[in-house]
Amino acid sequence: MSNRSVFLLISAAASLVIIIAAVAIGSVAVSPIETVSILVSRFTGIQMDPEIPGYRIAIVADLRLPRVLLAFIAGAALSVSGAVMQSVLKNPLASSFTLGVSSGASLGAGSVILFGLSGALHGMLTVPAAGFAASILTVFLLLRFSRAIDPSLRNNTIILSGMILSLFLNAILTLFSALSADGLKNILSWQLGSFALRGMTPVYLLLPLTAAGTLAIFRYRRELDILTFGGDDAAALGVPVHKTKNTLVILASVLTGCTIAFTGVIGFVDLAIPHIVRRLWGPSHRTLIPFSFLFGGSFMVLADLFCRTVYPPAELPIGAVTALMGAPVFAHIYLSSRRSGA
């Protein structure tokens, strides 16, 4: 077994330990043994210790477990998405967040919230569905706009187009918010992100989508490695550059869109985690994708644990915390790229 495989297994085991610890820790402490007993019973049906109080079972199985699993899936999906965007566009500052995908999802979900459509349509999936549809539409608009001004679809064109589109969509959402003061609090809460009280429904929906999207991206690991050398070199080696770029950008955007549709906007994770993984394990996507998945999921679980335990009973918004953690990384990446380009 190679060193890479050993470290991957160790990382997977560490992620499992982090998940169990996050489920056990909270305002009501649950011992690790009780936590494991409840989780084993939940997933296998094996009889748990009858002396465990019912309220602890409810806290672990109904409140913390869905939240922790959703946090892990969200962090994993966003990190894999960011790794793909940075590689395809050959820019360490590229991500679905900076390309406007998050802004598109915010506009879609925000429109539903601000105009009362979520209540009118009587569906808990209305806001996520609107956010996801808007994020995917944003991707297609981004690609069409980029190709219209630059048929060769160069990387800088896509990045600049994404920034313009993001500013435009945010401006529309700001105008909508100004027209509906009642919905402003709800849309602000959604934009800051949260894993609280979501239940298992998002987990059941996001887990297969994230797994399928990550596996689909992993199949392109060779093409991703080649694309990092540039479009001309990739074409010379037989890679259909435009088709591959479009496919990977769409796959990465689907991961981001699905995630923020249920959790709200959570930025900087897709920017910072892939960069850290590259520093630790190198640029090969055979390593980068699975490690980004595990490191991103674990990071998000720890960040959410910090949010709900640092100042109880109040809860910090996860989007603000990840931004505070990610902004220094963003600055470091930018300054490093400037020095290397000098």
C-alpha positions as CSV (number, residue, x, y, z in Angstrom):
1,M,0.0,0.0,0.0
2,S,1.4,3.4,-1.0
3,N,2.0,6.3,1.4
4,R,-0.8,8.2,-0.3
5,S,-3.3,5.4,0.4
6,V,-2.2,5.2,4.0
7,F,-2.6,8.9,4.6
8,L,-6.0,8.8,2.8
9,L,-7.2,6.1,5.2
10,I,-5.8,8.0,8.2
11,S,-7.6,11.1,7.0
12,A,-10.9,9.2,6.5
13,A,-10.6,7.8,10.1
14,A,-9.8,11.2,11.5
15,S,-12.9,12.6,9.7
16,L,-15.0,9.9,11.3
17,V,-13.6,10.7,14.7
18,I,-14.3,14.5,14.2
19,I,-17.9,13.7,13.2
20,I,-18.5,11.5,16.3
21,A,-16.9,14.2,18.5
22,A,-19.0,17.0,17.0
23,V,-22.2,14.9,17.6
24,A,-21.2,14.4,21.2
25,I,-20.1,17.9,22.1
26,G,-22.7,20.6,22.8
27,S,-24.6,22.5,25.4
28,V,-25.8,19.1,26.6
29,A,-22.7,16.8,26.9
30,V,-23.1,13.2,25.7
31,S,-20.3,10.7,26.4
32,P,-18.5,9.2,23.4
33,I,-19.7,5.7,24.4
34,E,-23.3,6.9,24.5
35,T,-22.9,8.7,21.3
36,V,-21.4,5.7,19.5
37,S,-24.2,3.5,20.9
38,I,-26.9,5.8,19.6
39,L,-25.3,6.2,16.2
40,V,-24.8,2.4,15.8
41,S,-28.4,1.8,16.8
42,R,-29.5,4.5,14.4
43,F,-27.7,3.1,11.4
44,T,-27.9,-0.7,12.1
45,G,-30.9,-1.2,14.3
46,I,-28.9,-2.8,17.0
47,Q,-30.4,-2.4,20.5
48,M,-28.7,0.5,22.3
49,D,-28.0,0.8,26.0
50,P,-31.5,1.1,27.7
51,E,-30.2,3.4,30.4
52,I,-29.4,6.2,28.0
53,P,-32.0,9.0,28.7
54,G,-34.5,9.7,25.9
55,Y,-33.6,13.3,25.7
56,R,-30.0,12.5,24.9
57,I,-31.1,10.1,22.2
58,A,-33.2,12.9,20.7
59,I,-30.4,15.4,20.9
60,V,-27.9,13.1,19.2
61,A,-30.1,11.4,16.6
62,D,-32.6,14.2,15.7
63,L,-30.7,17.4,16.2
64,R,-26.9,17.0,16.1
65,L,-26.5,14.1,13.7
66,P,-28.3,15.7,10.7
67,R,-26.5,19.0,11.4
68,V,-23.0,17.4,11.5
69,L,-23.6,15.2,8.5
70,L,-24.9,18.2,6.5
71,A,-21.9,20.3,7.5
72,F,-19.5,17.6,6.4
73,I,-21.2,17.0,3.0
74,A,-21.4,20.8,2.4
75,G,-17.7,21.3,3.2
76,A,-16.7,18.3,1.1
77,A,-18.8,19.5,-1.9
78,L,-17.6,23.1,-1.8
79,S,-13.9,22.1,-1.4
80,V,-14.0,19.7,-4.4
81,S,-15.8,22.4,-6.4
82,G,-13.1,24.9,-5.5
83,A,-10.3,22.6,-6.4
84,V,-11.8,22.0,-9.9
85,M,-12.4,25.7,-10.5
86,Q,-8.9,26.7,-9.6
87,S,-7.4,24.0,-11.8
88,V,-9.6,24.5,-14.8
89,L,-9.2,28.3,-14.8
90,K,-5.5,28.2,-13.7
91,N,-6.1,30.7,-11.0
92,P,-5.7,30.1,-7.2
93,L,-8.4,32.8,-6.5
94,A,-11.1,31.1,-8.7
95,S,-14.1,29.4,-7.1
96,S,-17.8,29.1,-7.5
97,F,-18.1,31.9,-4.9
98,T,-16.0,34.3,-6.9
99,L,-17.5,33.4,-10.2
100,G,-21.0,34.4,-9.2
101,V,-22.6,31.0,-8.6
102,S,-23.3,31.9,-5.0
103,S,-24.8,35.2,-6.0
104,G,-27.1,33.5,-8.5
105,A,-28.3,31.1,-5.8
106,S,-28.8,34.0,-3.4
107,L,-30.9,35.9,-6.0
108,G,-33.1,32.8,-6.7
109,A,-33.6,31.9,-3.1
110,G,-33.9,35.5,-2.0
111,S,-36.6,36.2,-4.6
112,V,-38.7,33.3,-3.3
113,I,-38.3,34.5,0.3
114,L,-38.8,38.2,-0.3
115,F,-41.9,37.8,-2.5
116,G,-43.6,35.2,-0.2
117,L,-43.5,32.4,-2.8
118,S,-42.1,29.9,-0.3
119,G,-45.3,30.1,1.8
120,A,-47.5,30.3,-1.2
121,L,-46.1,27.2,-2.8
122,H,-46.2,25.2,0.5
123,G,-43.0,23.3,0.1
124,M,-39.9,23.1,2.3
125,L,-37.9,22.5,-0.9
126,T,-39.1,25.6,-2.6
127,V,-36.3,27.9,-1.5
128,P,-33.5,25.3,-2.1
129,A,-35.0,24.5,-5.6
130,A,-35.1,28.1,-6.5
131,G,-31.5,28.6,-5.3
132,F,-30.2,25.6,-7.2
133,A,-32.1,26.5,-10.4
134,A,-30.7,30.1,-10.2
135,S,-27.2,28.9,-9.6
136,I,-27.2,26.6,-12.7
137,L,-28.8,29.4,-14.8
138,T,-26.0,31.7,-13.6
139,V,-23.4,29.2,-14.9
140,F,-24.9,29.0,-18.3
141,L,-25.2,32.8,-18.5
142,L,-21.6,33.1,-17.4
143,L,-20.4,30.7,-20.2
144,R,-22.5,32.3,-22.8
145,F,-21.4,35.8,-21.9
146,S,-17.8,34.8,-21.7
147,R,-17.9,33.0,-25.1
148,A,-19.7,36.1,-26.7
149,I,-16.8,38.4,-25.7
150,D,-14.0,35.8,-26.2
151,P,-14.7,32.8,-28.4
152,S,-11.5,31.1,-27.2
153,L,-12.9,31.2,-23.7
154,R,-9.7,32.1,-22.0
155,N,-9.5,31.7,-18.2
156,N,-9.2,35.4,-17.4
157,T,-12.3,36.1,-19.4
158,I,-14.4,33.7,-17.4
159,I,-13.1,35.0,-14.1
160,L,-13.7,38.7,-15.0
161,S,-17.1,37.8,-16.4
162,G,-18.0,36.0,-13.2
163,M,-17.0,39.0,-11.1
164,I,-19.2,41.3,-13.3
165,L,-22.1,38.9,-13.1
166,S,-21.7,38.5,-9.4
167,L,-21.9,42.3,-8.8
168,F,-24.9,42.6,-11.1
169,L,-26.8,39.8,-9.4
170,N,-26.0,41.2,-5.9
171,A,-27.2,44.6,-7.0
172,I,-30.6,43.1,-8.1
173,L,-30.9,41.3,-4.8
174,T,-30.2,44.5,-2.8
175,L,-32.9,46.3,-4.7
176,F,-35.4,43.5,-4.1
177,S,-34.5,43.6,-0.4
178,A,-35.1,47.3,-0.2
179,L,-38.6,46.8,-1.5
180,S,-39.5,44.2,1.1
181,A,-38.4,45.1,4.6
182,D,-40.3,42.1,6.1
183,G,-38.3,39.6,4.2
184,L,-35.0,41.3,4.7
185,K,-34.2,39.4,7.9
186,N,-34.9,36.0,6.4
187,I,-32.8,36.6,3.3
188,L,-29.9,38.0,5.4
189,S,-30.1,34.8,7.6
190,W,-30.0,32.7,4.4
191,Q,-27.0,34.6,3.0
192,L,-25.0,34.0,6.2
193,G,-25.6,30.2,6.0
194,S,-26.7,27.7,8.7
195,F,-26.9,23.9,9.3
196,A,-29.4,24.2,12.2
197,L,-32.8,22.5,12.2
198,R,-32.5,21.2,8.6
199,G,-33.4,17.6,9.4
200,M,-32.2,14.6,7.5
201,T,-33.9,15.5,4.2
202,P,-31.0,17.6,2.9
203,V,-28.6,14.9,3.9
204,Y,-30.6,12.2,2.0
205,L,-30.6,14.5,-1.1
206,L,-27.1,16.0,-1.0
207,L,-25.2,12.8,-0.1
208,P,-25.8,10.9,-3.4
209,L,-25.5,14.1,-5.4
210,T,-22.2,15.0,-3.8
211,A,-20.9,11.5,-4.1
212,A,-21.9,11.2,-7.8
213,G,-20.5,14.7,-8.6
214,T,-17.2,14.0,-6.9
215,L,-16.8,10.6,-8.6
216,A,-17.6,12.2,-12.0
217,I,-15.0,14.9,-11.4
218,F,-12.5,12.3,-10.2
219,R,-12.9,10.5,-13.6
220,Y,-11.5,13.7,-15.2
221,R,-8.4,13.7,-12.9
222,R,-6.0,13.1,-15.9
223,E,-7.6,15.9,-17.9
224,L,-7.4,18.2,-14.9
225,D,-3.7,17.5,-14.5
226,I,-3.1,18.3,-18.1
227,L,-5.2,21.4,-18.1
228,T,-3.0,23.0,-15.5
229,F,-0.2,23.2,-18.1
230,G,-2.4,25.4,-20.3
231,G,-5.0,25.1,-23.1
232,D,-2.6,24.8,-26.0
233,D,-0.6,22.0,-24.3
234,A,-3.7,20.2,-23.3
235,A,-5.1,20.3,-26.9
236,A,-1.7,19.0,-28.2
237,L,-2.1,16.0,-25.8
238,G,-5.5,15.2,-27.2
239,V,-7.8,16.9,-24.5
240,P,-10.9,18.6,-26.0
241,V,-10.3,21.7,-24.0
242,H,-13.5,23.7,-24.5
243,K,-15.8,20.6,-23.9
244,T,-13.8,19.5,-20.9
245,K,-13.7,23.0,-19.4
246,N,-17.5,23.4,-19.8
247,T,-18.2,20.0,-18.3
248,L,-16.0,20.5,-15.3
249,V,-17.2,24.0,-14.6
250,I,-20.8,22.8,-14.8
251,L,-20.0,19.8,-12.5
252,A,-18.3,22.1,-10.0
253,S,-21.2,24.5,-10.1
254,V,-23.7,21.8,-9.6
255,L,-21.9,20.8,-6.4
256,T,-21.9,24.4,-5.2
257,G,-25.5,25.0,-6.2
258,C,-26.8,21.9,-4.6
259,T,-25.0,22.7,-1.4
260,I,-25.8,26.4,-0.9
261,A,-29.4,25.8,-1.9
262,F,-29.9,23.9,1.4
263,T,-27.4,25.6,3.6
264,G,-27.3,29.2,2.4
265,V,-24.2,31.0,1.2
266,I,-20.9,29.8,2.7
267,G,-17.9,31.4,1.2
268,F,-14.1,30.9,1.2
269,V,-14.2,27.2,2.0
270,D,-13.9,26.4,-1.7
271,L,-11.1,28.8,-2.0
272,A,-9.0,28.0,1.1
273,I,-9.2,24.2,1.5
274,P,-7.9,23.2,-2.0
275,H,-5.0,25.6,-1.6
276,I,-4.0,24.1,1.7
277,V,-4.3,20.6,0.3
278,R,-2.1,21.5,-2.6
279,R,0.5,22.8,-0.2
280,L,0.4,19.6,1.8
281,W,0.0,16.9,-0.9
282,G,0.9,18.5,-4.3
283,P,-1.2,19.4,-7.3
284,S,-2.0,15.9,-8.6
285,H,-5.8,15.5,-8.8
286,R,-5.6,11.9,-7.9
287,T,-4.7,13.2,-4.4
288,L,-6.2,16.6,-4.5
289,I,-9.8,15.6,-5.0
290,P,-10.2,13.0,-2.2
291,F,-8.1,15.0,0.3
292,S,-10.1,18.1,-0.5
293,F,-13.3,16.1,0.1
294,L,-12.1,14.9,3.5
295,F,-10.4,18.0,4.7
296,G,-13.2,20.3,3.5
297,G,-15.8,18.2,5.3
298,S,-13.8,18.0,8.5
299,F,-13.1,21.7,8.5
300,M,-16.8,22.6,8.0
301,V,-17.8,20.3,10.9
302,L,-15.2,21.9,13.2
303,A,-16.2,25.4,12.1
304,D,-19.9,24.7,12.8
305,L,-18.9,23.2,16.2
306,F,-17.1,26.4,17.0
307,C,-20.2,28.4,15.9
308,R,-22.6,26.6,18.2
309,T,-20.3,26.2,21.3
310,V,-18.2,29.3,21.6
311,Y,-21.0,31.6,23.0
312,P,-24.0,29.5,24.0
313,P,-26.9,29.7,23.8
314,A,-26.3,32.2,20.9
315,E,-25.0,30.7,17.6
316,L,-22.6,32.4,15.3
317,P,-23.4,32.4,11.5
318,I,-21.3,29.8,9.8
319,G,-20.8,32.0,6.7
320,A,-19.3,34.8,8.8
321,V,-17.0,32.5,10.6
322,T,-15.7,30.8,7.4
323,A,-15.2,34.3,5.9
324,L,-13.1,35.4,8.9
325,M,-11.0,32.2,8.6
326,G,-10.8,32.3,4.8
327,A,-10.0,36.0,4.3
328,P,-6.4,35.7,5.5
329,V,-5.9,32.7,3.3
330,F,-7.3,34.7,0.4
331,A,-4.9,37.6,1.1
332,H,-2.0,35.1,1.4
333,I,-2.8,33.5,-2.0
334,Y,-3.1,36.9,-3.6
335,L,0.1,38.2,-2.2
336,S,2.0,35.0,-3.1
337,S,0.7,35.1,-6.7
338,R,1.8,38.7,-7.0
339,R,5.3,37.9,-5.7
340,S,5.7,34.9,-8.0
341,G,4.5,37.0,-10.9
342,A,6.9,39.8,-10.1
